[in-house]
Structure formats: structure tokens, C-alpha cells
Amino acid sequence: MIIAANLKTNLTRSATHSYIQELQKFADVSSSDVLVFPAMTSLDNFQTKSITIGAQNAYPTQNGAFTGETGLEQLDEFGIKTILIGHSERRHILGESQEFLVQKFNYFKEKGFKIVFCVGEPKEIREASKQTMLTYIKKQYEGIDTNYENLIVAYEPVWAIGTGLTPTLEDIEDMHAELKKISAAPLLYGGSVKVNNAKDVLSVKNVDGILVGSAALYAEHFGKMIQYADELDKTK
Ligand code: 13P
């Protein structure tokens, strides 16, 4: 399974070092793929073999005049080959368009990056109808190579992110079955995954892992989720 932490705009570089160190106890003995996406200024040469460090964002360029952005050259310095693209906070708060996401996707695909591509619907779309929801989410895949070998998809309902609300397990199963028809890539669930619901979510059919925000800020909590994934792996 794939157990991923999106640290968003949290933890300084030194706090991230302590975090990675603590998390290693869990990752070292795990059969799961553990991914951590630190804040951009917290990227560093982390001494870890069991945790893959990824970038929460980057600009599709080697380098150049893109004030405030991070290019391939800056990621290369830390050996980063994994990136998050299409997160709802970048789509909705930072206003990234589908066209721009496709541009980023193609750039980092061409560079061979592992891409965690996020999709998910806002509340009003979920409340409209299942068909509206599927039409909305399908548009988020437009222009994306759904057969890309290093693709991981994360289904993160916007209304579930940071709210403590989650879809029912039946709804997650239903949605994941639909999304697997669009892409056979590993499919993560994200949105208010906590220690107390992680095991249930991980047990759902077609859930290949989780992408965790706030609850992942505690290494012990995130570590527990890694252990759950391993326990489930054994019983499969
Ligand atoms: P929360 O786990 O805080 O809901 O955030 C989920 C998320 O956005 C992960 O990318």
C-alpha cells in the first residue's frame, strides 16, 4: 500500500528533520511505500531510505524567471523525483487551471517523476447527483495520461479535506470503483483520514493507500497508519 503525508504549510525544516527521523522507526519495518511531502522550504537531503520525499508543487521549468516558484533544478538538488499535482488547495485557493495542471503533468512525466495526481469534487457537486459528480471529476482527468506508469491518483473530496467529514465507506468504495474505470493506477483516498478511521478506509476495496494531511503532522499517528496498512497487507 501507499501511505502518504501531505504536510502542507506546516513544520519548519528542523521540525521536518525530527519528524522524518521519528517516522523512520515505522517506515523502516514497513512493507508499504511511505511518501512525505514537506513544505517547499523544508526540503533537504534527508538521510532516509525507507521514506520517499516528494514536492508539494513545482513550476514546469528547469530554471528561469518565475519569481517565487521552484523548478526542476531546485528539486534535483535534493534528488526529488516525486510530485503532487492537482491538489484541491492549488486548484481552488491558488487558482490553478486544468490547462496549467496538464502542462505541469506533462513536464514532470517527461522527466520520469512519480506523480500523485489529485481529483475530487466540492460539496455542491456531491450534493447535486452522482452523474454530476462523475462528470465533474472526469474533467479533472482531461489531458492527463491515465496510463502513465508512474502515476498515482488520489481521490480527495474537497468537502472532506480538513473538515473532519468523510464519505461513508460505501461511498468511498463506489467512487473508487468508478475512478478505477478511468485509470488503473494505484488509487489513494484523502480527506480527514485519522488514526481512528484509517484502518477502515484502508480496508475498502480499490483503496490502495491514503493521503493524509493534518493527522499526519503527528509522526506517531501517521506511523500507526503505516502499521495498519501492514496488518491489512498480511491478511490479504
Ligand atoms: P486532511 O487529512 O487534513 O483532511 O487533508 C487531506 C489532504 O488534503 C491531503 O492532501
Boltz pocket constraint, residues with backbone or C-beta under 6 A from the ligand:
constraints:
  - pocket:
      binder: B
      contacts: [[A, 6], [A, 87], [A, 156], [A, 160], [A, 161], [A, 162], [A, 163], [A, 164], [A, 190], [A, 191], [A, 192], [A, 193], [A, 211], [A, 212], [A, 213], [A, 214], [A, 215]]
      max_distance: 6.0
